[in-house]
Amino acid sequence: NYFKQVLKLLLEMYPQIDQLSVWHRRPGTKAGLGSIWMSFPYEKFPEDWKMEYQNKFKEHPEIEDNLMASGTFAYGKLIAAIQRARDEIKPDLVISSGSWRFQYIPYADAMYPEDVPLVPLDWEVVFDTPESETILANAGRNREMYPVIWAHHDDHRYIGRPYTPWNNLSDRLKNTNSNGFGIIHWTTHPLDLYFTSSARQVWKNSENEPLETTVQNYVNTSFSENT
């Protein structure tokens, strides 16, 4: 009933919304560092949850029985409740979920409803590492995946030039079984080239365009060769 009221009021104000991402703090953390749901211990589960939780490990031997597992399991119950509210308010509304870092992804993939897309934020800027590629690719085979990359970091690099855009971004997204990507940034300058490079790399006619090419075209268009 609570989520029904939330969705009803939100969609009355913004009827054009077609997806809501249920965002949470870092899973597997002690109380105070993450949300209550992400610190939800097995000992506090109702008995029927405990049985279902144990069955998850039979289906997914790749994950460990720890606080991250119990937290994502509990959060999966919250997401399912939001989906039930969605079914009464706007059945075609997509409910996705995201959080910081990639470590929680295998747990979320195992514990969340199967039709929930994942929107993980690359907080550590490790999108190019073999470990990250494996984590994303494994979950991306089971559900929609939309990694979010940084133009600026919010903790220590949100002033000045952006990060250097990822090279071969289209290939990286394919290798991680991603359906697309997002960019998170602060409203500072200059970010134009980060957005331009990232966007052009996933377009068919400029796939994986090198940054040098993007920069040269941008300069020629914005300032002309004679400036």
N, C-alpha and C positions, 0 to 999 in steps of 0.2 A: 504493500500500500504506500509506503514511503517513496519508493522509486517511481511508482505510478504518478504521484504528485509532482515529483521532480521533473520527470519527462514531460508531463502534460504542460507544466508552466514553461519549461524551456522551449518546447516546440511551438507553443503559442507565440512566444517572442521571436523565435527563429525557425519558422516552418521549413526553410530551405535546407536545414541540416539533414544529411543523409547518412552520417556516421558519427558515432560518439566513441571516443577512446577512454576507457576506464583506467585512469593513470594512478599509480601507487608509488610509494616510497620504496627504497631498496629492500628486496626480500631477504629473509634469513638473518635479520639483524635483531639485536636485543631491543626490548621495549624502550622507546625514547629516541632511537635512531631511525626506526622505520615506522610505518603505520601499525596500528594494533593488529590488523588482519595479517600483515606480513610477519608478525612476531607471534602468531597464534600457535601454541604448542599442542602436540598430540594429546597430552593429558587432559586438556579442556574440551576435547571433542565429545559430542554426543556419541552414544554407543554405535548407532547406525553409521555415523561418519567413520568411526574407527575401523569398522569392518570394510567399508568401501576404500578407505585409505590403504589398508594392508593389501587389498586386491590390486591396487595400482602398481605396487612393486613387483607383483607377479607378471603384470603386463609390461612393465618398464624396468627391467633389471639394470638399465644403464644409469639410473638415478639413485642417490643415496637417501637414506632415511634420516633427515636432519631438519633444522628449523626452516630452511628454505623450502623443503618439500611440504612440511605441514602448513607453512604460510601460504604457499601458492595453492594448495588444496583448499584451504579455507576461503581464499580469495576467489577460487573458481566457483564456490557456492554463492558468493556475493554476485559474481558476474551472471550466473544462471538466474538469480532473482531479478536482476536488471533485465535480462532477456525476456523473462515471463511478463514483466511490466511492459516491455517494448511490444510484445505480441498483442497487447490490448490497446496500446496507444497508437503505434505506427509499425506494423509488422515488417515493412521493408527497411526499417532503420538498422544499419549494421552496428553491432556492438563489438569494438575491438579493445585491446588492452596494451599498455606499454609501461616501461619503467627505464631507469638508468642502467647502464652496463648490459653485458651479454650473458653473464654467468647464470642468470635465472631462467634463461630461455628453455633449456631442456626440461626444467621442472614445470614451467608454464605449459609447455607443449604436452606434457603428460597429464597435467591436472586440470587445465581449462577445457570448457566445451570445445568440440572439434571445429565448430564454425566461427570461432573467435580469431580474427587476424591479430598478429603480433606487431607492435610498433616499438621496437627497442631503440633506445637512444645510445649512440656510441660515445658515452661519457669519457672513456679512456682513450679515445681516438686510436682504436686498434682494428679498424675495419679491414686492414690489409694483412693481418696476421693469419697464419694457417689455422690456429685454434679458433679464431672468430669465424673464419670461413666455414669450418666444419660445424660449429654450433648452429650458425644460421642456416646452412644447407640442410642439415638433418631436420630441423623444425620446418623449414620451407617446403619439404616434401610432403608434409602433413597438413599444412594450413597456409593461408596467405601471410606474407612477410613483407614489412615495409620498414627497413632500417632508416634511422634518422641520423644524418651526419651533421657535424658542426661547421659553421662558417667562422664563428667566434666561440670560444669557451666562456662559460659564465663565471667560473671561479678565479681565473687568473689571466685570461687573454681576451677580454672583451673590449679592449681599447686598441686602436691602431689597425694595422693590416690584418686581413683574415688569414686563416690557415691556407696553405697551398692546396688547391683542389686535388682530389684523388685522380690519378691517371688511370686510363682504361676502365672507367667507371661502369660502362655498359657490361663489359666482361665480368667485372666483380659482382654485379647484380645477378647476372646469369649464373655464375659459379656458386652463389649463395642461395639460389632458388628464390630470389626476391621478386615480388610483383611490381615494385616501384621503390621510391625512396622519398625522404623528406629532408629539409634543411632547417636547422634551428639556428637562430642568430639574435643578436641584440641590435637595436636601431642605431647603429653607428656606421660610419663610413671608413674606408671604401670597401664595399662588398660586391659591387657590380660584377667583377670578373669571376668571383667564386660562383655566383649564381649562373652567369653566362656559360662558363666552362662546364659546370655540372649538368646544366640543361642540354647543351649542345652534344654532350657525349652520349646521351641516351636517345637522341633523334636519329632516325634512319639515315638521313643524308649527311650526317656529320658524326656518326658513331665513333666513340673513343677519340674524338678530335684532340690532338696534342694541345697543351696549354699555350705553347708558343704561337700556334696558329690562331687560337682564340684571341690572344693578346694583340697580335698584329692586326687582325680584322677589326677588333674593337678600337684600336688607335686610329686606323685608317678611316673608320666610319665616324668616330667622334671628333677627330682633330684634323683629318686629311693629311696626306703625305707631305704637304708643303708647310705644315705648321711646326 
